[in-house]
Amino acid sequence: MGEDEELRGEAVLDEQEQDLLDERDRIGARPEADAAPPGLSCFVVEVEGSVQDYADRLRAVLAAGLDGAVAQAGIDPHRTPRRAPEWFAAICDEDGGRVAPDFARRGSEHYAAAGHGSGWYLDGWLERFDPDDAFRTWSWWDLTRAGDHTLSLWVSAGGEDFFACDELRWAAYTAGAVSVAGPTLLELDGWLAEPSV
């Protein structure tokens, strides 16, 4: 019996709760193609260093946000939410620039240089994942390799190519991105053509 089946056995989940569980599950595994919406919004992410290290860092940050959302909604009482990685907590702190690792500091600088502001405090960033927060209109889909140092970050945003996503950009930059371009609404062929990282 799978984790979601066990949860369903304890309580009936509404559509929003099930969507949140599905999103959290997509953090760790490539989604099934038949579960995909007709179009996905894509960000092109250029990274320095190891693509796999970058992917692991970004997924860990988003997993913490989604675990917190699932816990806050009371959906999965048997699971202890993952905490935000120490490096992310450090870069979100007012003095984080001094103690955060180099990749996070450089990412924060690139975020600011791209005109997105000075960054996020951890509590404010985590609040965006609150199921009742109306500002987060995107949901995580996948991260795929587009080139040697280029990744495609895929989200479902209800068929929109313009939506509030600064919390996602902050996570993407501070995980080690040099640039984050997009989003662009694309058909599924683009996602299907690239391997997940």
BANU-176037 format. One record per atom (N, C-alpha, C): x, y, z; residue in three letters. Coordinates in steps of 0.2 Angstrom, whole numbers, padded with zeros to 4 digits, always signed. Layout:
N
XYZALA...
% end
This chain:
197
+0004-0006+0000MET+0000+0000+0000MET+0004+0006+0000MET+0003+0011-0005GLY+0007+0017-0005GLY+0006+0022+0000GLY+0010+0027+0001GLU+0009+0032+0006GLU+0002+0036+0005GLU+0001+0038-0001ASP-0005+0041-0002ASP-0012+0037-0001ASP-0011+0030-0002GLU-0016+0026-0001GLU-0018+0025+0006GLU-0012+0025+0010GLU-0013+0025+0018GLU-0016+0031+0020GLU-0014+0037+0017LEU-0018+0043+0019LEU-0025+0043+0018LEU-0027+0041+0012ARG-0034+0040+0010ARG-0038+0036+0014ARG-0034+0030+0017GLY-0038+0026+0021GLY-0040+0029+0028GLY-0036+0034+0030GLU-0037+0037+0036GLU-0042+0043+0035GLU-0042+0046+0030ALA-0047+0052+0029ALA-0048+0053+0021ALA-0053+0056+0019VAL-0054+0057+0012VAL-0051+0064+0011VAL-0047+0064+0006LEU-0044+0071+0004LEU-0048+0074-0001LEU-0048+0081+0000ASP-0051+0085-0005ASP-0046+0086-0011ASP-0048+0089-0016GLU-0044+0090-0022GLU-0038+0094-0021GLU-0039+0099-0017GLN-0033+0104-0015GLN-0028+0100-0011GLN-0030+0096-0006GLU-0025+0092-0002GLU-0022+0087-0006GLU-0025+0083-0011GLN-0022+0078-0015GLN-0017+0081-0020GLN-0019+0087-0023ASP-0014+0091-0027ASP-0008+0092-0023ASP-0008+0095-0017LEU-0003+0096-0013LEU+0002+0090-0012LEU-0001+0084-0010LEU+0002+0078-0009LEU+0006+0076-0016LEU+0002+0077-0021ASP+0005+0075-0028ASP+0011+0079-0029ASP+0011+0086-0028GLU+0016+0090-0029GLU+0022+0089-0025GLU+0021+0087-0018ARG+0027+0085-0014ARG+0030+0079-0017ARG+0026+0074-0019ASP+0029+0068-0022ASP+0033+0069-0028ASP+0031+0074-0032ARG+0035+0075-0038ARG+0042+0078-0037ARG+0043+0081-0031ILE+0050+0083-0029ILE+0055+0078-0030ILE+0053+0072-0028GLY+0058+0066-0028GLY+0058+0061-0034GLY+0053+0062-0039ALA+0053+0057-0044ALA+0050+0061-0050ALA+0052+0058-0056ARG+0049+0061-0062ARG+0042+0059-0063ARG+0037+0064-0064PRO+0030+0063-0064PRO+0028+0058-0070PRO+0023+0055-0070GLU+0020+0051-0076GLU+0018+0056-0081GLU+0019+0055-0087ALA+0017+0059-0093ALA+0010+0060-0093ALA+0006+0054-0092ASP-0001+0055-0092ASP-0005+0059-0087ASP-0001+0061-0082ALA-0003+0065-0076ALA-0002+0073-0078ALA+0002+0074-0083ALA+0004+0081-0085ALA-0002+0085-0087ALA-0002+0092-0086PRO-0007+0096-0089PRO-0005+0097-0096PRO-0009+0100-0100PRO-0008+0101-0107PRO-0002+0105-0109PRO+0000+0110-0104GLY+0006+0114-0105GLY+0009+0115-0098GLY+0015+0117-0098LEU+0019+0118-0092LEU+0023+0124-0093LEU+0024+0128-0088SER+0028+0134-0088SER+0036+0132-0087SER+0040+0135-0091CYS+0047+0133-0091CYS+0052+0139-0089CYS+0056+0138-0085PHE+0062+0142-0083PHE+0068+0139-0086PHE+0072+0143-0089VAL+0079+0140-0091VAL+0084+0143-0086VAL+0087+0138-0083VAL+0092+0139-0077VAL+0099+0138-0079VAL+0103+0143-0079GLU+0111+0142-0080GLU+0114+0141-0073GLU+0118+0136-0073VAL+0121+0134-0066VAL+0129+0134-0067VAL+0132+0135-0062GLU+0140+0134-0061GLU+0141+0127-0058GLU+0146+0124-0060GLY+0147+0117-0056GLY+0143+0112-0058GLY+0142+0107-0053SER+0138+0101-0055SER+0131+0102-0055SER+0128+0100-0061VAL+0121+0100-0062VAL+0117+0096-0056VAL+0120+0090-0055GLN+0117+0086-0050GLN+0117+0089-0043GLN+0122+0092-0041ASP+0123+0095-0034ASP+0117+0101-0034ASP+0117+0105-0040TYR+0112+0110-0040TYR+0105+0107-0039TYR+0103+0102-0043ALA+0097+0099-0042ALA+0095+0096-0035ALA+0100+0093-0032ASP+0099+0091-0025ASP+0097+0096-0021ASP+0101+0102-0021ARG+0100+0108-0017ARG+0093+0111-0018ARG+0091+0112-0024LEU+0085+0115-0026LEU+0079+0110-0023LEU+0079+0104-0025ARG+0074+0099-0023ARG+0074+0099-0015ARG+0079+0099-0011ALA+0079+0099-0004ALA+0075+0105-0001ALA+0077+0111-0004VAL+0073+0117-0002VAL+0066+0117-0003VAL+0064+0115-0009LEU+0057+0115-0011LEU+0053+0109-0007LEU+0057+0104-0006ALA+0054+0098-0002ALA+0052+0101+0005ALA+0056+0105+0008ALA+0055+0108+0015ALA+0049+0112+0015ALA+0048+0116+0010GLY+0042+0121+0009GLY+0036+0117+0008GLY+0036+0111+0004LEU+0030+0107+0003LEU+0029+0103+0009LEU+0034+0100+0012ASP+0032+0096+0018ASP+0029+0101+0023ASP+0031+0107+0024GLY+0028+0111+0029GLY+0021+0113+0027GLY+0019+0113+0021ALA+0013+0115+0018ALA+0008+0109+0020ALA+0011+0103+0019VAL+0007+0097+0020VAL+0005+0096+0027VAL+0010+0097+0031ALA+0009+0097+0039ALA+0005+0102+0041ALA+0005+0108+0038GLN+0001+0114+0040GLN-0007+0112+0039GLN-0007+0109+0033ALA-0014+0107+0031ALA-0017+0101+0035ALA-0013+0098+0039GLY-0015+0092+0043GLY-0016+0086+0039GLY-0013+0086+0033ILE-0014+0080+0028ILE-0010+0074+0031ILE-0004+0075+0033ASP+0000+0069+0034ASP+0003+0069+0041ASP-0001+0067+0046PRO+0001+0068+0053PRO+0007+0063+0055PRO+0008+0058+0051HIS+0013+0053+0053HIS+0020+0055+0050HIS+0021+0060+0047ARG+0028+0062+0044ARG+0030+0068+0047ARG+0036+0068+0049THR+0040+0074+0051THR+0042+0078+0045THR+0040+0085+0045PRO+0042+0089+0039PRO+0050+0090+0039PRO+0052+0090+0033ARG+0059+0091+0032ARG+0061+0098+0034ARG+0066+0100+0037ARG+0068+0107+0038ARG+0072+0110+0032ARG+0072+0116+0031ALA+0075+0119+0026ALA+0083+0118+0027ALA+0086+0117+0022PRO+0094+0115+0023PRO+0097+0121+0026PRO+0102+0120+0030GLU+0106+0125+0033GLU+0108+0131+0029GLU+0111+0129+0023TRP+0113+0134+0019TRP+0108+0139+0016TRP+0102+0136+0016PHE+0096+0140+0013PHE+0094+0145+0019PHE+0094+0142+0025ALA+0092+0146+0031ALA+0097+0152+0032ALA+0103+0150+0031ALA+0109+0155+0031ALA+0108+0161+0026ALA+0107+0159+0020ILE+0106+0164+0015ILE+0100+0169+0016ILE+0095+0166+0019CYS+0089+0169+0020CYS+0089+0174+0027CYS+0094+0173+0031ASP+0095+0177+0037ASP+0098+0184+0035ASP+0097+0189+0039GLU+0099+0195+0037GLU+0107+0196+0037GLU+0110+0192+0040ASP+0118+0192+0040ASP+0120+0186+0036ASP+0116+0183+0032GLY+0117+0176+0029GLY+0123+0177+0024GLY+0124+0183+0021GLY+0129+0184+0016GLY+0136+0182+0019GLY+0137+0183+0025ARG+0143+0181+0028ARG+0144+0174+0030ARG+0139+0170+0031VAL+0140+0163+0033VAL+0137+0158+0028VAL+0134+0160+0023ALA+0131+0155+0018ALA+0137+0153+0014ALA+0136+0147+0011PRO+0141+0145+0006PRO+0142+0149+0000PRO+0147+0149-0003ASP+0149+0153-0009ASP+0143+0153-0015ASP+0141+0147-0016PHE+0136+0146-0021PHE+0129+0150-0020PHE+0128+0150-0013ALA+0121+0153-0011ALA+0123+0161-0011ALA+0128+0163-0009ARG+0130+0170-0009ARG+0130+0173-0016ARG+0133+0169-0021ARG+0133+0171-0028ARG+0126+0171-0031ARG+0122+0166-0029GLY+0116+0166-0032GLY+0111+0172-0029GLY+0112+0174-0023SER+0109+0179-0020SER+0111+0186-0024SER+0117+0186-0026GLU+0119+0192-0029GLU+0116+0192-0036GLU+0116+0186-0040HIS+0113+0186-0046HIS+0106+0188-0046HIS+0102+0186-0041TYR+0095+0187-0040TYR+0094+0195-0039TYR+0098+0198-0035ALA+0098+0205-0035ALA+0099+0209-0041ALA+0105+0206-0044ALA+0107+0210-0051ALA+0102+0209-0056ALA+0098+0204-0056ALA+0092+0203-0061ALA+0086+0207-0059ALA+0087+0211-0054GLY+0081+0216-0052GLY+0076+0213-0048GLY+0077+0207-0045HIS+0072+0204-0041HIS+0072+0206-0033HIS+0076+0211-0031GLY+0076+0213-0025GLY+0082+0210-0021GLY+0081+0211-0014SER+0087+0209-0010SER+0086+0202-0007SER+0081+0199-0008GLY+0080+0192-0006GLY+0074+0191-0001GLY+0074+0185+0002TRP+0068+0183+0006TRP+0071+0181+0013TRP+0067+0182+0018TYR+0068+0179+0025TYR+0065+0172+0025TYR+0068+0168+0028LEU+0065+0161+0028LEU+0058+0160+0030LEU+0056+0164+0035ASP+0049+0163+0037ASP+0044+0165+0032ASP+0046+0171+0029GLY+0041+0174+0023GLY+0041+0169+0017GLY+0047+0166+0016TRP+0048+0161+0010TRP+0043+0155+0012TRP+0044+0152+0018LEU+0040+0146+0019LEU+0033+0148+0019LEU+0031+0154+0021GLU+0023+0156+0021GLU+0020+0155+0014GLU+0024+0156+0009ARG+0022+0156+0002ARG+0019+0149+0001ARG+0021+0144+0005PHE+0019+0137+0003PHE+0013+0135+0008PHE+0010+0140+0012ASP+0004+0139+0015ASP-0001+0138+0010ASP-0005+0132+0011PRO-0011+0131+0007PRO-0016+0136+0006PRO-0016+0141+0011ASP-0021+0146+0010ASP-0018+0152+0007ASP-0012+0152+0005ASP-0009+0158+0002ASP-0011+0159-0005ASP-0014+0164-0007ALA-0017+0165-0014ALA-0011+0167-0018ALA-0005+0169-0016PHE+0000+0171-0021PHE+0004+0166-0024PHE+0004+0160-0021ARG+0008+0155-0025ARG+0003+0151-0029ARG+0003+0153-0036THR-0002+0150-0041THR+0002+0144-0045THR+0008+0143-0043TRP+0011+0138-0047TRP+0012+0132-0043TRP+0013+0126-0046SER+0015+0120-0042SER+0021+0117-0046SER+0026+0114-0042TRP+0032+0111-0045TRP+0030+0105-0049TRP+0034+0104-0055TRP+0033+0099-0059TRP+0039+0094-0060TRP+0045+0097-0062ASP+0051+0093-0063ASP+0057+0098-0065ASP+0062+0095-0064LEU+0069+0098-0066LEU+0072+0094-0071LEU+0074+0096-0077THR+0077+0092-0082THR+0083+0095-0085THR+0087+0091-0088ARG+0094+0093-0091ARG+0093+0095-0098ARG+0094+0102-0099ALA+0094+0104-0106ALA+0101+0105-0109ALA+0106+0105-0106GLY+0113+0105-0108GLY+0118+0104-0103GLY+0124+0105-0104ASP+0130+0104-0099ASP+0129+0108-0092ASP+0127+0114-0093HIS+0126+0118-0087HIS+0119+0122-0087HIS+0114+0119-0091THR+0108+0122-0092THR+0103+0117-0090THR+0098+0119-0086LEU+0092+0115-0084LEU+0086+0118-0086LEU+0081+0114-0086SER+0074+0117-0087SER+0070+0116-0081SER+0067+0121-0078LEU+0063+0120-0072LEU+0056+0121-0074LEU+0052+0116-0073TRP+0045+0115-0075TRP+0040+0116-0069TRP+0035+0120-0070VAL+0030+0121-0065VAL+0023+0121-0069VAL+0018+0119-0065SER+0011+0120-0068SER+0008+0126-0065SER+0006+0130-0069ALA+0003+0137-0067ALA-0003+0138-0071ALA-0007+0133-0072GLY-0014+0134-0074GLY-0014+0136-0081GLY-0009+0135-0085GLY-0009+0137-0092GLY-0006+0144-0093GLY-0004+0147-0088GLU-0001+0154-0088GLU+0006+0154-0089GLU+0009+0160-0092ASP+0016+0161-0093ASP+0018+0167-0089ASP+0013+0170-0085PHE+0015+0176-0081PHE+0011+0175-0075PHE+0015+0174-0069PHE+0012+0173-0063PHE+0018+0175-0057PHE+0015+0176-0051ALA+0020+0177-0046ALA+0024+0171-0044ALA+0031+0172-0044CYS+0035+0167-0043CYS+0042+0169-0040CYS+0042+0174-0037ASP+0049+0177-0034ASP+0051+0172-0029ASP+0047+0168-0025GLU+0049+0163-0020GLU+0053+0158-0024GLU+0050+0156-0030LEU+0054+0150-0034LEU+0060+0153-0037LEU+0060+0159-0039ARG+0067+0162-0042ARG+0072+0162-0036ARG+0070+0164-0030TRP+0075+0165-0025TRP+0078+0158-0023TRP+0074+0153-0023ALA+0076+0146-0022ALA+0081+0144-0027ALA+0079+0145-0034ALA+0083+0143-0039ALA+0089+0147-0039ALA+0089+0153-0038TYR+0096+0157-0038TYR+0100+0155-0033TYR+0098+0154-0027THR+0102+0153-0021THR+0104+0146-0021THR+0101+0141-0024ALA+0104+0135-0025ALA+0110+0134-0029ALA+0111+0140-0033GLY+0118+0140-0037GLY+0117+0142-0044GLY+0111+0146-0046ALA+0110+0148-0052ALA+0114+0154-0054ALA+0116+0155-0060VAL+0119+0161-0063VAL+0114+0165-0066VAL+0109+0162-0069SER+0103+0165-0072SER+0097+0161-0072SER+0091+0164-0071VAL+0085+0161-0072VAL+0080+0165-0076VAL+0079+0162-0082ALA+0075+0165-0087ALA+0068+0162-0088ALA+0063+0166-0089GLY+0057+0164-0090GLY+0052+0166-0085GLY+0046+0164-0084PRO+0044+0157-0087PRO+0041+0158-0094PRO+0041+0153-0098THR+0038+0152-0105THR+0033+0146-0105THR+0027+0147-0107LEU+0022+0142-0107LEU+0024+0138-0113LEU+0025+0131-0112LEU+0027+0126-0117LEU+0022+0120-0117LEU+0022+0117-0123GLU+0018+0111-0123GLU+0023+0105-0120GLU+0020+0100-0119LEU+0023+0094-0115LEU+0029+0091-0119LEU+0030+0092-0125ASP+0035+0089-0129ASP+0042+0091-0126ASP+0042+0098-0124GLY+0049+0100-0122GLY+0051+0097-0116GLY+0046+0096-0111TRP+0048+0092-0105TRP+0049+0085-0106TRP+0045+0082-0111LEU+0046+0074-0112LEU+0053+0073-0115LEU+0055+0078-0119ALA+0062+0077-0123ALA+0068+0077-0118ALA+0067+0079-0112GLU+0073+0080-0108GLU+0073+0076-0102GLU+0079+0073-0100PRO+0079+0068-0094PRO+0079+0072-0087PRO+0075+0070-0083SER+0075+0073-0076SER+0082+0072-0073SER+0083+0077-0068VAL+0089+0077-0065VAL+0087+0076-0057VAL
% end
